Amino acid sequence: MSHKEPLLIVDDEPANLAVLRQILEPEYCLVFACDGASALEAVKKHQPCLILLDVQLPDMDGYTICKLLKSEPRFESIPIIFVTSLSDSDNEEAGFASGCVDYLTKPLSAGVVRARVQTHLSLVRASKLEQSHRDAIFMLSVAGHYNDNDTGEHIWRMAEYSEALALEVGWTLEQSKILGLAAPMHDTGKIGIPDSILRKPGALDQAEWAVMQTHSQMGFDILSKSDAPLFKLAAEIALYHHEKWDGSGYPNGLAGRTIPESARIVAIADVFDALSMNRFYKQAWPLDKILDYLKNCSGTHFDPDMLEHFMKIMPAILEIKQKWNLRETSKI
């Protein structure tokens, strides 16, 4: 079965083109070029999913072609495999330095060529899938705050705070990064809250507050539809990030360590950032006032040990805050 996007094979020797055609044509759609200029034109015309590129060509060497393609945003993600008779380590190093993903030497083994091509195309598919996940995360995160005034960069900033705190309390780097992706979706459930409540300029009355509290469960209901670990974590955070250490939070009145650690992390990051930012109904609090408030909420709203760790990494938190403040300023 041929792939929709072709493979581009570049070689000035017809015999070499014929060998690669025989190896790959049963499975892939192929296009061919015999020199650098025609290779560059073929890339523009056909948008290949992978390029098999000879180093020694009549008009320019393969390293130059590779560097030219990697300098173009449209083409930089196309994997390039050098296929050449130059087998010494210096040439191989030059190939990788120019941006190739693999280096095959002639004479070619059909099995090796097929395996390398399949491996690198699988990596491309995995990369595209990861990007689609990130796009979904971005859209869900923005959707949760779409009708919530003046959030600015809040969801991305608090996510980075959450990631830093997770690392501090012993999460692995990978776990912390997943938390950083999950945290921005904590208010996804606000999609279901009426605009009249989200945009109300004054305090909510008892009935309105009851409606507002339902966003935790709605966020969980949306995000828990996926079995992916990332979205399971996001669903957990959405449901529990308004629980409080003393049991006075919502929606389930959990207390202490019965509240998932992910939600305890995000709760601190979320409140710190909310107090740090200007909103239509308040000015940003000064840092000393924020820190006093957090300390006063230790053991009631927040996990005391978790808050102690957050205070310990405050220099790093402030660096993150400054970075995002500069981004916001640059958009004005």
C-alpha positions in Angstrom: 0.0 0.0 0.0 1.5 3.3 -1.1 1.8 6.3 1.3 -0.1 9.5 0.3 3.1 11.6 0.4 6.0 10.4 -1.8 9.5 9.5 -0.9 12.1 11.6 -2.8 15.2 9.7 -4.0 18.2 11.8 -5.2 21.1 10.1 -7.0 23.0 10.9 -10.2 23.6 7.2 -11.0 20.6 5.5 -12.8 21.7 2.1 -11.4 21.4 3.4 -7.8 18.0 4.9 -8.5 16.9 1.5 -9.9 18.1 -0.3 -6.8 16.2 1.9 -4.5 13.1 1.8 -6.7 13.2 -2.0 -6.5 13.5 -1.9 -2.7 10.8 0.7 -2.0 8.4 0.9 -4.9 6.1 -1.9 -3.7 5.2 0.0 -0.6 5.8 3.7 -1.3 5.1 6.3 -3.9 8.4 7.5 -5.3 9.8 10.5 -7.0 13.3 10.9 -8.3 15.9 13.6 -8.9 19.4 13.3 -10.3 21.1 16.5 -9.1 20.7 19.2 -6.3 18.7 21.7 -8.3 16.1 19.2 -9.4 16.0 17.8 -5.9 15.1 21.2 -4.4 12.5 21.7 -7.1 11.0 18.3 -6.3 10.8 19.1 -2.6 8.8 22.2 -3.4 6.5 20.4 -5.9 5.9 17.1 -4.1 6.4 17.8 -0.4 7.9 14.4 0.2 7.5 12.7 3.6 11.2 11.5 3.5 14.3 12.1 1.3 16.9 9.5 0.5 19.9 11.7 -0.6 23.2 10.9 -2.2 26.2 13.0 -1.0 28.1 13.2 -4.3 26.0 15.0 -6.9 27.2 16.9 -10.0 26.1 20.4 -9.0 26.2 20.5 -5.2 26.9 18.0 -2.5 24.2 16.4 -0.3 25.3 18.2 2.8 24.6 21.6 1.2 21.2 20.4 0.0 20.4 19.2 3.5 21.4 22.4 5.1 19.3 24.4 2.7 16.2 22.4 3.4 16.7 22.5 7.2 16.9 26.3 6.9 13.5 26.5 5.4 10.6 26.3 7.9 8.4 24.6 5.3 10.9 21.7 4.8 12.9 21.5 8.0 10.8 18.6 9.5 11.3 16.3 6.4 13.7 13.5 7.5 16.7 13.1 5.3 18.7 9.8 5.1 22.0 10.0 3.3 22.7 7.1 1.0 26.3 7.2 -0.1 29.5 5.2 -0.9 31.4 7.6 1.5 31.8 5.3 4.5 34.4 7.0 6.7 33.4 8.5 10.1 34.2 12.1 9.0 31.7 12.0 6.2 29.1 10.4 8.5 29.7 13.1 11.1 29.3 15.8 8.4 26.0 14.2 7.4 24.6 14.3 10.9 26.0 17.8 11.4 24.1 19.0 8.3 20.8 17.7 9.7 20.2 14.2 8.5 18.5 11.6 10.6 20.4 8.6 9.3 23.3 7.6 7.2 23.4 4.5 5.0 26.4 3.3 3.0 26.5 1.4 -0.3 26.2 -1.4 -1.2 22.7 -1.4 0.3 20.8 -4.1 2.2 17.2 -4.1 1.1 16.0 -5.1 4.6 18.0 -2.3 6.3 16.8 0.3 3.9 13.1 -0.7 4.5 13.6 -0.8 8.2 15.3 2.6 8.4 12.7 4.3 6.2 9.8 2.7 8.2 11.4 3.7 11.5 11.8 7.4 10.5 8.4 7.6 9.0 7.0 6.2 12.3 8.8 8.9 14.2 7.3 11.5 12.0 3.8 10.1 12.6 4.4 10.0 16.3 5.6 13.6 16.2 2.5 14.7 14.3 0.3 12.8 16.8 2.0 14.5 19.7 1.5 17.9 18.1 -2.2 17.1 17.6 -2.5 16.3 21.3 -0.8 19.6 22.2 -3.3 21.4 19.9 -6.2 19.7 21.6 -4.8 20.7 25.0 -4.4 24.3 23.9 -7.9 24.4 22.5 -9.5 22.9 25.6 -7.5 25.2 27.9 -8.5 28.3 26.0 -12.1 27.1 25.8 -12.4 26.8 29.5 -11.5 30.5 29.8 -13.1 31.7 26.6 -15.8 33.8 28.4 -13.8 34.5 31.5 -12.6 38.1 31.4 -8.9 39.1 31.6 -7.3 35.7 32.1 -4.4 36.7 29.8 -1.6 34.1 30.1 -2.9 32.8 33.4 -3.4 29.2 32.4 0.1 28.8 30.9 1.8 30.6 33.7 0.2 28.6 36.5 0.9 25.4 34.5 4.6 26.2 34.6 4.4 27.0 38.3 2.7 23.6 38.8 5.5 21.8 36.8 8.2 23.5 38.9 6.4 22.6 42.2 5.9 19.0 41.1 9.6 18.6 40.4 10.4 20.1 43.8 8.1 17.6 45.7 9.7 14.6 44.0 7.9 14.0 40.7 10.1 12.8 37.9 10.9 15.2 35.0 8.5 13.3 32.7 5.7 13.3 35.3 6.2 17.0 35.9 6.0 17.8 32.2 2.8 15.8 31.9 1.4 17.8 34.9 2.4 21.0 33.1 0.3 19.9 30.1 -2.6 18.8 32.2 -2.8 21.8 34.5 -4.0 24.3 31.8 -7.2 22.3 31.4 -8.2 22.6 35.0 -11.1 25.0 34.2 -12.4 23.2 31.1 -15.8 22.8 32.8 -16.3 26.6 32.7 -17.5 25.9 29.1 -20.8 25.0 30.7 -21.2 28.0 33.0 -23.5 30.8 31.8 -21.9 34.0 30.6 -24.0 35.9 33.1 -22.2 34.2 35.9 -18.7 34.2 34.5 -18.8 37.8 33.5 -20.7 39.2 36.5 -18.8 42.2 37.7 -19.9 41.8 41.3 -19.9 39.0 43.9 -22.0 35.9 43.0 -25.1 35.2 45.1 -25.7 31.8 46.7 -27.5 30.4 43.7 -25.0 31.6 41.2 -22.1 30.3 43.3 -23.8 26.9 43.4 -23.8 26.9 39.6 -20.2 28.1 39.4 -19.1 25.2 41.6 -20.4 22.7 39.0 -17.6 23.5 36.7 -15.3 21.1 38.5 -17.6 18.1 37.8 -18.3 19.3 34.2 -14.6 19.5 33.5 -14.1 16.0 34.9 -17.0 14.7 32.8 -15.4 16.2 29.6 -11.8 15.2 30.2 -12.5 11.7 31.6 -13.8 10.6 28.2 -10.2 9.8 27.2 -8.2 6.9 28.5 -4.9 8.7 27.8 -2.9 9.2 31.0 -2.5 12.9 30.3 -6.3 13.5 30.1 -6.9 11.2 33.1 -4.6 13.5 35.1 -6.3 16.6 33.7 -9.7 15.2 34.7 -8.4 14.5 38.2 -7.1 18.1 38.5 -10.3 19.6 37.1 -12.4 17.7 39.6 -10.3 18.3 42.7 -8.4 21.6 42.4 -11.0 23.5 44.5 -10.8 21.0 47.4 -9.2 22.4 50.5 -6.8 20.8 53.0 -9.3 21.3 55.9 -12.2 19.7 54.0 -14.1 22.9 53.3 -13.7 22.9 49.5 -15.8 21.5 46.7 -17.2 19.4 45.1 -16.7 16.5 47.5 -15.3 18.1 50.7 -12.1 16.0 50.6 -9.5 16.7 53.2 -5.8 16.3 53.7 -4.0 13.7 51.6 -7.3 12.2 50.3 -7.0 15.1 47.9 -4.9 13.9 45.0 -1.4 15.4 45.0 -1.8 16.8 41.5 -4.8 18.9 42.6 -2.9 20.1 45.7 0.0 21.3 43.5 -2.3 23.0 41.1 -4.4 24.7 43.8 -1.3 26.6 45.1 -0.1 27.5 41.6 -3.6 28.6 40.6 -4.2 30.9 43.6 -0.7 32.4 43.5 -1.2 33.4 39.9 -4.7 34.6 40.3 -3.6 37.0 43.1 -0.6 38.1 41.0 -2.6 39.3 38.1 -4.8 42.3 37.3 -8.5 41.4 36.8 -11.4 43.7 35.8 -12.5 43.6 39.4 -9.1 43.9 41.2 -5.5 45.0 40.9 -2.6 42.5 41.2 -1.6 42.1 44.8 2.0 42.9 45.8 4.2 39.9 46.4 4.5 40.3 50.2 0.7 40.4 50.5 0.4 37.3 48.4 2.9 35.4 50.4 1.3 36.4 53.7 -2.1 35.2 52.3 -0.6 31.8 51.2 1.0 31.3 54.6 -2.2 32.2 56.4 -4.0 29.5 54.3 -1.5 26.8 55.2 -3.3 23.9 56.8 -6.7 25.3 55.9 -6.8 25.8 52.1 -3.3 24.4 51.2 -1.2 21.4 52.1 1.3 22.8 54.6 4.2 20.7 53.3 3.4 21.5 49.7 3.2 25.2 50.5 6.6 25.0 52.2 8.1 23.5 49.1 6.5 26.3 47.0 8.0 28.9 49.2 11.4 27.2 48.9 11.4 27.6 45.1 10.0 31.1 45.1 13.1 32.5 43.2 12.3 30.1 40.4 8.6 30.9 40.5 9.4 34.6 40.2 11.6 34.0 37.2 8.7 32.2 35.5 6.4 35.1 36.4 8.8 37.6 35.0 9.2 35.6 31.8 5.4 35.5 31.2 5.0 39.2 32.2 7.5 40.1 29.5 5.6 38.1 26.9 2.4 39.9 27.9 4.0 43.3 27.7 5.4 42.6 24.3 1.9 41.9 23.0 0.6 45.3 24.0 
